[in-house]
Amino acid sequence: MADPSSYRPAPGSIPTDPGVYRFRDVHGRVIYVGKAKSLRSRLSSYFQDIAALHPRTASMVRTGASVEWTVVTNEVEALQLEYSWIKEFDPRFNVKYRDDKSYPYLAVTMGEQFPRAMVMRGAKRQGTRYFGPYAHAWAIRETLDLMLRVFPIRTCSAGVFKRAGQVGRPCLLGYIDKCSAPCVGRVDEDRHREIAEDFCDFMAGDTGRFVKRLTAQMKQAAAELEFEQAARLRDDIEAMTKALERSAVVFADATDADVFAIAEDGLEMAVQVFHVRGGRVRGQRGWVAEMDRETVPDLVEQLLMQVYGGESADGIPREILLPVLPPEPLAMAELLRSVRGAKVAVKIPQRGDKKALLDTVRRNAEQALARHKVARAGDLTARAQALDELADALGLDEAPLRIECFDVSHVQGTNVVASMVVFEDGLARKSEYRRFIVKGEQVDDTAAMREVLTRRFARYRIERTETEDGKAKKFAYPPNLLVVDGGRPQVDAAARVLEELGIVDIACVGLAKRLEEVWLPGSDFPVILPRGSEGLYLLQRVRDEAHRFAITFHRERRSKAMTTSALDGIPGLGAQRQKALRRHFGSVAKIRAATPEEIAVVPGFGSALAQAVWSHLQGSAAEPAVNLTTGEILDEEGPGDGPADLDPADVERSDTMVP
């Protein structure tokens, strides 16, 4: 790789005007295209301390061998030039949004002499109007089949159309009145084009005009006693209604809008867009892309340029609703206005139906990202590659087939808990997840991590030589790789625990969140795995799962700590004895009505403890249990066999996962 200082331009030679710049590698290929309000400020930022740059940006600067720029007059021209260069050079370091599948469109070839309606995929063609995208091709065919009753547009291929004209006989659709049969001259070119234009207007959202027109014709036919004609018109109206029902109504004011949402995890992002035309959702589309840029607004700008850069005026709606605005929203709106020929609003919805729809699209994006991660994790080849990459990068003798990851969760040092998750062969082993309650309060992350690891590996030293029913106990299996959520302090603490316990055959690393750096014990510098590598992706999944599991347990503990009971505060009456009392009597009210002798017969209770319980309940008869978070009075009349407070044992097993 080249030294960035070898091709850094002199600061005084870079203009302060807006413009577009290109980085080239040693072979002269364009590897990155960007734009800036001030070229001097932006380009100088690339040649500062390399360690402070985003990892992908640092890789791009090291790969580059030269940089050149072009000055423009304003941000709109910069956007246009940047997009044209990206399309021309296809730079490897620019964001590339990959469709999560090939979406079909309903296309009408208005550029042909006799327009044709058809299902079409791939690149859009000039002179063709598109509606969608649809999730499935069969959805287009069902919609088209319904609408051919009302708009009998041609759907046959060029060969069938030509052959029908030669033999003078239309196809089946022509005989059942689902095609106006221009091939045999039933309608002329102008009439067929009129049918095609009406069909396009209806699909674009102008539905009310056609429904009203057919309704008026139906009533007139009925008034003239033309009942067969009225019945056909009635069926046409029903077909229109069914076609409309297939599209959910989201805006009552017939708004045209595209609604974007983004879900990201630091390495990858999923984008979903709902196309709303005439107030109805006409299509949905999704992309997955690597997080190559430093900020989400930059990614949004690239997304809009790729989606609308090659669109015709018909493809750009009046409103574009986003979760985050691009860096120059006014310039983006002006660029889109110049393409569409009318005003385009680029904004973030704050309330009402548009905000609700944005939330729905966001949930779709989150689910799409989850599906993508699961599909990637389920790939056997990718998992093997991830384990091999980790072994190479961390200097391990063999691939880490068993990985354990620990994370600590608390709020300002209170209700401190930790989690342990286990991945074997790159997949989660949820039956071996564990949850820890850290003893004491006001414990910092490092001390909590030290305590938890000590407890876990002390159990390992004991159980590795023991068996239970002829099988090794759960903690008898050591990990090949120990991962802690954190940077150098956390990983050094973990290494000291292993050293104190005399364990030398377990590798230990820490994964820091900010830049996804991998820290090794005693190292002054982190290991930087490639951002798109399967190894880093696996480490991130393990870390995120440990974080999710820890925070779920912390919320449970915090919720229970906020709830008081009439049985709390009795010396010698812990969670298990409270549970035994509730199970024996059925409710706190029945315990309060019992005598000390009746309480004493409960297993685990003596006369002294029974007397203490009876005295406490008699003194607190007017004090019901209260949830301290909500202030709600808890119902203690119901059965008392629900889950008791967690017993602060050294290690608590959890086979139940919260997704």
Secondary structure, DSSP 4 states (H G I P E B T S, - for coil): ---GGGTPPPGGGS-SS-EEEEEE-TTS-EEEEEEESSHHHHHHHHTS-GGGS-HHHHHHHHH--EEEEEE-SSHHHHHHHHHHHHHHH--TTS--PEESS---EEEE-TTSSS-BEEEE-SS--TT-EEE---S-HHHHHHHHHHHTTTS--B-S-HHHHHHHHHHT---HHHHTTSS--GGGTSS-HHHHHHHHHHHHHHHTT--HHHHHHHHHHHHHHHHTT-HHHHHHHHHHHHHHHHHHHTS-B--TT---EEEEEEEE-SSEEEEEEEEEETTEEEEEEEEEEE--SS-HHHHHHHHHHHHHTT--GGGS-SEEE-SS--S-HHHHHHHHHHHHSS--EEE---SHHHHHHHHHHHHHHHHHHHHHHHHHHT-HHHHHHHHHHHHHHHT-SS---EEEEEEEEEETTEEEEEEEEEEETTEE-GGG-EEEEPSSSS--HHHHHHHHHHHHHHHHHHHTT-EETTEE-GGGSPPSEEEEESSHHHHHHHHHHHHHTT--S-EEEEEETTTTEEE-TT-SS-B---TT-HHHHHHHHHHHHHHHHHHHHHHHHHHHHTB--TTTT-TT--HHHHHHHHHHHSSHHHHHHS-HHHHHTSTT--HHHHHHHHHHHHHTTT---BBTTT-PBP--SS-S-SPPPPP--S-EE------
